[in-house]
Amino acid sequence: MNDCNACLLLFILWISCPLTLVHAETGTTERSTWKLIYHESFDESFDSDAVPWTRDPLGPESPWNVGPLDDDGEFFKCSGGDAFRRQLDTFHTYRKRIPFGRDNWLTLELAARDSDKNGMPEYSTSFKTLTLENGETVGHMVVGAHDGGLVLRSTEGLPRHYRIEYELVTLDFGGSRYGSWTFDGKFNGHPTNAAIKTSHPWAWTGGDRVSRPYEEWFEVTHHNGFYYLGIMDYLNAAPHNNVFIHTHRKVVIDSYTVYREDRGGANDICNPVTKEYYRDMDNNLNMLFFGPGFTTQSSHMQETPCGVVYENDSGRSTVVSAGQLLPELMPTKRYSFAIERDETGYTLEAKGHFRYIGEYSHRYHRDFIQDGRPIWHYNQTPEEYDGSFDKVSDFSGPFGAHVVSNNWPSKSAYPDVFIIGDPHMNYYEGSASIDNLRLYVRE
């Protein structure tokens, strides 16, 4: 047998074997029969800069239109009126949609702001293959400004039962390094020499505040973050305003890093060793299952080594984190993230070197409906759901009202679409590298 045939035989044997998952906390082994159908190793040269930018025309004819919570949607028109329209007209949004990988199973969605309307974004937002010092190639994403965004997603809806996983090789989306929040000319991942950065022009509440100049909007340089892996409830997932993104998540593993001199306003974080909570918002790991929500942020059902925490039920912070990453150890140390959907629900998994405990595997499962609490829009088909959690959503503002009569009706269906990256076009910026993105299905 020649070398090529031997390699092929070993590969066939490898993908035919059941995938074995080890839970580091308990030492138990969980066996699941998963079949690998796609593996993106980022070995082939790729550069999104070769694809031209396209201006998003907004409105119902836009390829990126996502309904009443869109970037020019009824939600913001009701809350901001003509002032919102004027704010939105101060810039243009440019986008790229790039399918790639075998069978084009992956799609890149890039967004960037053109503030002077000269037909070109001011800052670089890109995805390209990068060769590390050891010769390994990875996929490298860069979001050059907080008002841009980039997500890598599945081109189509995911299968009914699946496991999606990958390795995070480098991460520079805020947080401290070796105890310092200022490094490499940045503070919390934002350049220290940059002009003020704000959440303009999208806000959860409107009224007269929408007419404020850009500089008087919510200042975001103390805020940064990254979506390690999430499942959205709509096709063509792409960067949008944070109001829309926050209301269309099924489950998410992410980090929301906020610098606070006073830790009293920070998140609760579980110490996996002592099983006690402490306060911080630095490189945090959030393992989030979301309950119903449409015009307000979905409720959080949060799993940690200290137990499950339901938002507003425990006296804890709004978000309760399962641990903290140590990005300064990368790429020597790297993290892996995975989400599974099986017959009963979703499982979130994060492995790597975490503060206080070292190498650890976070792995948490919730049923589609558990303790009377559903995971938002879990049903991929009408047969999976009976309409029990449907309700009317009415978002009213000083300049009008918009009613969604059924936000989760019977006979509805919502695809599972995974995302990795920065989906918020008014908060995060930075860079990250990923490798070995794999999709498995049930045998």
N, C-alpha and C positions, 0 to 999 in steps of 0.2 A: 504493500500500500504506500503510495507516495505521500509526501508531507501534506499536500492540499487535501487529499481525501481523508487523511487521518484527522486533520483539523476540523473538517466538515462533520465527520462522525462524532468527534467529541462535542461539537456544538449542538448536534441533534440530540445527543444523550443529555446534555446539560439542560436544554430547554424542555425536554420531556420529563425531567424529574420534578417532583413537587417542590414548591418554594418553601423553605423552612424559615420561620420567624422566631427569634429568641427575645424574650422579655427580660431585660437586664435586671429589673427590680426583683422579680420573683425567681429568676433562673429557669422558668418553665419554657418549654418549647411548644409552639403552636404550628401545626402543619396544615397548610391549605394547598389545594391543588389548583395552581394558577399556570396558565400557558402564556408564554411571552409572544406577543404579536408585533410589537414595534420596539426598537432600541435605537435611540439617537445618541451617537457618541461624539458628534461635532468634529469628526475627522476631515470631512470635506470642506474646502475653503468656502466661506460665506461672508458677505459684507452688505449690510442693508444700505450703506451709502450709495451703492450702485443703482438703487431704485429711487426715482424722483418723488418728491413730496407732492401730495394732492390736497388742495384746499377743501376743507369740509364745508359744504354749502349750508349746513344746518337745515332744519325744517323736515317735513315728512318725506321729501325726496332724497334725503341724504342716505348713503349706504350705511351710515353709522347711527341713524336715528333709533332711539330706544324709548320713545313714548313720553308720557307727561313729566317724567323726572329727568328728561334729556337736558343737555347743556343749554338749550333754549326752550325748555319745556314749560308746560302750563303751571307747574309748581312755582317756578321762579317768576313767571309773569303775574301770577296772583299775589305773590308776596312783595314784588318789587315794581310792577307796573312799568311805566315809561322810563323810570330811572334804571331799572335792570336792562332794558333794551339799549339804553345809551351806554351803560357799562360794557355790555357784551359787544358793542360796536367799536370799542376802543382797540380791538385786536382781531386777528384772524387765526383760526386753528388749522394747522396742516397735519396730514396723516399719511401713514403708509400701512398697507395690508399686504403681507408677503407670505404666501403658502410655501412650505418647504418640507424636506424629509421624504422618506419613502412613501409613495402614494399621496404625498402632500398631506400627511396626517397632522402636521403642525402648522400653525399660522402665527406670524408675528404681527402685533398691532402697535404702531408707534404714533405718538402725538406730540406736537410741539407748538409753541405760541409764536406768532409773528406780530410783535407789538408795534412795529413801525409800518406794517402793511406793505412791505417792499417785495413780497412774494417769496421770502425765505425766513425760516425760523432763526432767532438770534443765537440759540445754543444748540449744541450737538446732542441728539438723541439717536442711539445706534445700537445695533446688535451685530457682532462679527465673531469669527473664530479667532482665538488667541492662543499662541504657543507659549507654554510656561517654560521656566528654566530647565525643567527636567525633560523637555521635549513633548510633553502631553498637550494635546489641543483641547480647548474648552470653548463653550459658548459664552461670550462676554457682552453684557448689556451695560449701557451707559445712559443715564437720564441726566442731561447737563443742566437742568434748571427745575425748580419746584413746580413750574407751570407746564411741564411736559409730562409724559408718561410712556410706559412700555410694558406690554404683557406678552408672554409666550403662552399660547392656548392650544387646545385641541381644535382642529378645524371643524369637526362634526361633534355631535353629542356623543358622550361616552356610552359604552355598552351598559346593559342593565346591571351586570356584576363585573367589577373591574378592580385592579390595583394600579395606581399611577405612582411612580417613585422617581427620585433623582438624587444627585449629590450636589450640595452647595460647596463650591471650592474656595471662593473668596467673597467677602461682603464688606461694602463701604456705604451703607445707608444710615449713617448716624451712629449715635452711641459713643461711649468712651473707649479708649484703648489704654491699657495699663493704668487706669485711674484718671486719665486726663480726657476731657471733652474737646480739647483743642489739639489738633495734630494735622500735619500735612497741609497747613494753611486753611484749615476748615474748623468750624465749630459745629458739633453735632452733624457733621456731614455737609454743612452749607459753607461755601467760601466766605472767609472773614472779611474780604475786601469788596463783597457784593453790596448792591443797594438793598434797601429794605424789601423783604419778601412777604406777601400777604396772601390770604385765601380768596381774594378778589377773582371773579364777581359772583361767587355762589355762597349762599348762607342758608342755614336752617331756618332762620327767622328773617323777615323782611322789614317793611315799613320805611321810615325816613332814613334808616341807617344805610339802605342800599344806594342812596345818592352820595355817600361820602367819597372823597377822592381815594385813589388806590392805596396811598400810604396809611390811611386811617382804618383800613380793614384789619381783620385778625392777623397778627404777625406770627409767622410760622417757623422762624429759624430755630426756635427751641424744640421744634417738632420734626420728626423724621420716622421712617419705617419702611417695611418691606413685606410683601406677601410671599412667604416661603412656598405655600401651596394652598389653593382654595378651589372650591366648586361653586360656580355661578349658576343661575337658573334661567339663562337665556343664551341663544346662539350668538355668534359674532361678538363675543365679549371683547371689549376694548377699553382703553382709558377714558374716563369721564369724570364729572364732578363727584365729590365725595358723598354727596347726598344720595345720588343714584346708586353708587357702588355699595353703600352701606345697607341698602334696602333690597339687594338682589343676591345676597350670599346665602348659600345653604350651610356650608361648613368651611372653616378657614384655619390655617396655621400661619400666624403672622407675628410681626414685631411692631410695636408703636413706641418709639423711643422719645422721651420728653425730658429735657433738662429742667430740673426744679431745685433751687437752692433749699427750699423747704420740703422735705420728704413727706410732710403731712398730707400734701395733695396728690401723692403718687399712688400707683397701683399697689394692691396686695400681691405679693409673690410668695409661692410656697417653697420653703427650703426642703428639698427631697430627703435630706438626712434627718433633720429634727422633726419634720412634719409640722412645722410652725410657720406662720406668715411674717414677712417683713415688708418694708415699704421701699419701692424703687421704681423707676421707669427707664432702665438702662439695658439695652440689648435683650429685652424680655421676650419670652416664648409664650405665645398665647395659643391655646388649643380650644377653638371656639366652635360650638354648635349653635345655630341660630333658630330662634322661635319666630312666630308670625310677626310681621311688620311690613308696612308699605310706605306710609308717608312719615313715619318716624323710624329711628334706627331699630332694627330687629333686636329682640331681647336675647341676652347672652346666656347660654348654658355651658359652663366652663368646667373642664375636667383638669384636675391637678393631682400630684401625688398625695396631697392633703385631703382629697375628696372632691366631690362635685359641688360647685357653687352656682346658684341661680341668681341672676341679676335682680337686685332690689329685695331679695328674700333673706339675706343673711347679715346685713349691716356691713358687708364688704364693699370695696371699691367697685365701680361700674364694670371694669375688666379685672379679672383675677388671673395672674400669670402662673404657668406651671414651672418656670425656671428662667435662667438667664444664659445666653450664649456667651462665648469668649472669642470674638472675631479676631483678636490679636494673635491667636494661635494658628490661624489659617494662613496658607494652604497646607501646612504640615498636618494639622488636624482639620478634618472636614466634617460636615454634617450631612445627614440624609433625611429626606422627608418623604412621606407616603400617605396616601388616602385610599382606603378601600371602601367599596360598596358591595355588600353581600345580600342575602335573602332577607335579613332582619334590620339592617341599618348601616351606619357609617363608622369606620374606624380611622382615627388620626394617629400618625406615628412620627416621631422625631427622635433621631439617634445622633449622638456625638458627645463632645466634652462640655459639660455644663458646670456652672459655678457651684461650689461647695461639695459636689458629689463626683466630679470627673466623668468618666465614660458611663453613659446611662441611656436607657431606651424608654422614652415616653410613648405609651400606647394605650389609647382610650377608645372604647366603643360605646355608641348610644344607638338604641333602637329608633326606627323612624318615629314611633310614638312611644315615649317612655315616661312613666309617672304622670300620665295625662298630658304631657308636653310634646308637641310635634316638632320635627325639624322642618323648617320653612321650605315649602314647595318641593318636598322630597319625591313626589310621585312623577316618574318619567312617563307613565301611561295613565289613562283615565281609570283603568281597572284597579289601580293601587290606592285609590282615595275616594271617599264618599261625600266630600263637601262639608265635613263637620266643622272645619275651622274657617269657613268663609265669613267675610264681613264686608261692610261698606267702608270705604276710605274717602273721607271728605277733607281735602285740604283747602282751607279758606284763608284769605289774606286781605289786606286793605284794598286790593285792586281786583278782587274777584274770587271765585270759588271753582273748584273742579272736583267732580265726584266720580270715583271708580266704584261702581255698584257691586262688583264681585272681584275681590282681590285674591281669592283662592276657591273658585267655585267647583262644584262637582263636574265631572267629565272634562276637567282640565288636565294638562300635562306640561311638565317643565323639564327640559333636557339638563343633563349634567355636563358642564363644560369646565375643564380645569384651567386655572391661570397661575402663572408665576411672574412676579415682578412688581411694578409700581402702577396700580390702576387709577391713582388719584391725580388729576391734572391741576391741583392747587395746593399740594402739601410736600411730597417727598422728592428727593433727588439723591443721586449717588451712582454706584456701580456694583456689579456682582458678576460672578462667573459660575457656570453650572456645567455638569457633565453627567453622562450615562442616564439619560431620561428614558424610562421604560414604561410600557403599557402592557399589563397582563389581563387576561380574561379567564373566566371559569372554563375548565376542561369539559 
